[in-house]
């Protein structure tokens, strides 16, 4: 349960740890021994991309993204929760659309990276994973908003 509840944070931590480790090892090898690991740059960039997108999903899950609450602040107290529900429904549609488009983009990935020969399918897969997870989190936000609306009536 812990793993599934914190999947974004765990995978992002692994990805950023690999990035840092590979970069440090490559710097030590380059300046200490005059040797460069040819695939290190590709791997560090790929892991960094995964860390960034998983971080986006994690921030979304914890509602840490910037928001413009000017409109919500101007609404009467009774209208705030329904407005947030409408916004969440809009975001659900947007996240589902982005997940579908990301899936289509991922399925078109037929190139490989120049050094490692890694398929762009696995690199672009983070887009689909990120937006699918954000859609799942949005469903939870909607359920929470509906429960809060029922409690207030």
Residue pairs with C-beta under 8 A, 6 or more apart in sequence:
3 10
7 133
8 54
8 55
8 57
8 58
8 61
8 133
9 54
9 58
11 50
11 54
12 50
12 51
12 54
12 55
12 58
15 47
15 48
15 50
15 51
15 54
16 47
16 48
16 51
18 43
18 44
18 47
19 44
19 47
19 48
19 51
22 37
22 40
22 43
22 44
22 47
23 40
23 44
25 37
25 40
26 36
26 37
26 40
26 41
26 44
29 35
29 36
29 37
30 36
38 115
39 115
39 116
41 115
42 113
42 114
42 115
42 116
42 118
43 116
46 113
46 118
46 123
49 123
49 126
50 126
53 126
53 127
53 129
53 130
54 126
54 129
54 130
56 130
56 134
57 129
57 130
57 133
57 134
57 137
59 65
60 134
60 137
61 133
61 134
61 137
71 83
72 80
72 83
72 84
75 83
78 152
81 145
81 148
81 149
81 152
82 149
84 145
85 142
85 145
85 146
85 149
88 138
88 141
88 142
88 145
89 142
91 138
91 141
92 135
92 138
92 139
92 142
95 131
95 132
95 134
95 135
95 138
96 131
96 135
98 127
98 131
98 134
99 128
99 131
99 132
99 134
99 135
102 124
102 127
102 128
102 130
102 131
103 128
105 124
105 127
106 121
106 124
106 125
106 127
106 128
107 121
109 119
109 120
109 121
109 123
109 124
110 119
110 120
110 121
111 119
111 120
112 118
112 119
112 120
113 120
113 123
